[in-house]
Amino acid sequence: MTKFLGRYSEHLYALLRIVAGWCFFLHGTAKLFGWPGDRPPVEDLLSRAGIAGIIELVGGLLILLGLFASIAAFIASGEMACTGVPLLRVNAARKCSMSAGISSLRSRSGGTVR
């Protein structure tokens, strides 16, 4: 990616991280507080939507600020990939979380995990 983008790769990576973190953060606030949007907030924080909102809110803030961004992106991407899938079988849950996390495990350095 650095060959293609040249000297702007670090800036574009930071911009992508900030925008993705902001999107996760807004999804979390919409679930937990009902803002932005017109849906009422989740009443039970231990429900599936409540836990998803907590992961999106905290993970989005961490990604936005760049604190533990790789770990937060891994957890948040797995949550976003699996949140709409009805987990009827254990195998479906494993496949969903593994496939969602593979892309966030690969870093800018050519596919190695830091």
Secondary structure, DSSP 4 states (H G I P E B T S, - for coil): -HHHHGGGHHHHHHHHHHHHHHHHHHHHHHHHH--SSSSPPPS-TTSHHHHHHHHHHHHHHHHHHTSSHHHHHHHHHHHHHHTTS---SHHHHHHHHHHHHHHHHS-TTTS---
